[in-house]
């Protein structure tokens, strides 16, 4: 039995780096799609945000769309991954607390718990780093 002594965040290719890459892709997809959707439908997003009582709904829609799109892209390619993961972890838990607190409705509870689970994934990514298959690893 051989032992692999490389660490996931060390920039050395390993099985854990492949797993981290897959995790990064899966975490990024929802943010890339959601951010793109928000930015290409600003008026609808702003109306929804206004209905939630968020301030400056159009500006908020643009900011949220950019956080999702650029954060998702950073996670996908593994650029400044630890920072992006922390930003998206905080963003995701905040989103759950703003938009999914009607817990008497089972669907809202599921949406909130989805956000909690995604936040957990980002915290793991912030801790582990992007792995060998990332811009971070190539930059050293």
Number of C-alpha atoms within 10 A of each C-alpha: 3 4 5 9 8 14 17 21 22 17 21 16 16 19 15 18 24 16 13 24 21 13 17 26 17 15 21 22 17 15 24 22 14 18 24 16 16 22 19 13 14 18 14 15 21 21 15 15 18 16 10 12 11 15 11 11 20 19 12 17 25 19 15 19 25 19 19 28 23 18 24 28 20 21 31 24 18 26 20 17 28 22 16 22 28 19 17 24 24 14 17 23 20 15 16 19 14 14 13 20 14 14 12 8 10 10 12 16 16 13 17 23 15 16 21 19 15 18 23 15 18 26 19 16 25 20 14 18 26 31 28 25 20 24 19 20 18 11 8 8
